[in-house]
Amino acid sequence: MARKKKHKHHGEEEGGEAWLLPYSDLMTLLLAVFIVLFAVSKIDQSKAEEIADSFKGMMSQEQSVIPYDGDSIIKPIVNPDGTSQGGESGQEDTGVPREELEQYLGEEELVNMEELKDNLDHDFEEAEMEDAISTSIDQRGLVITLNNAILFDSGSAEIKPQYQESLVKIGNLINKVNNHIRVEGHTDNRPIVTSVYPSNWELSAARATRVVRLFISECDISPAKVVAVGYGEYKPIADNDTEEGRKKNRRIDIIILGERYNQLEEQYPVGNINN
């Protein structure tokens, strides 16, 4: 009997201490899980920082290498002191360093664009049009921006007679260079629905076409090197929620294209095509 009691007592001790093994295993597993989670969080953070740095570098490279598509505000040359060239003619400082433009356009082409820009700025000042016209140089080339308010009545694509002479002067100047010319029409986001222009697209395209027709008929610009584009409200350079912003968005952009864009335009065959 005594032996049986002793055996029974041993079994109770063994059963009472058995919980320590799974408990220690559980603690070990939990510790391992927390270590892994901590390590993973550190790795993800470092990877996230690396990705962010790479993304910043890629975006910086795109701004200096990829052709400018017109989605952003017009970007002028910026002097080393941070001021923009052409400020006297109303040009906005949007911060493209000259070194980037020189790298993209080439030193010789950039110098030619600057000389042409200076000539245009001088003529605009003499005609007292500097408040309504601005010039800038971006990756596309030389951009001449005209306020629609001085060229067209609201909802109209007919050029005001008093400003046709000024447009002819611009056309004669830009015709001296052998570059392709792009005339872009832009509006604000206020809808227009008329029997003639069902949307801002039609209105902006019609205005750009009127300018192109004037250049061809009065300035002898070759039709093969000028194109009219209507963007409507979809290429704003300012906030459409304010009247000042809408005024800036209602514009005509005349772009003397740089060499890279010239090459793209010249890929199209020229001449008669027999069917």
Summary of the structure (lengths in Angstrom):
residues: 275
radius of gyration: 33.6
end to end distance: 118.8
largest distance: 128.5
contacts: 766
relative contact order: 0.10
helix: 54%
strand: 15%
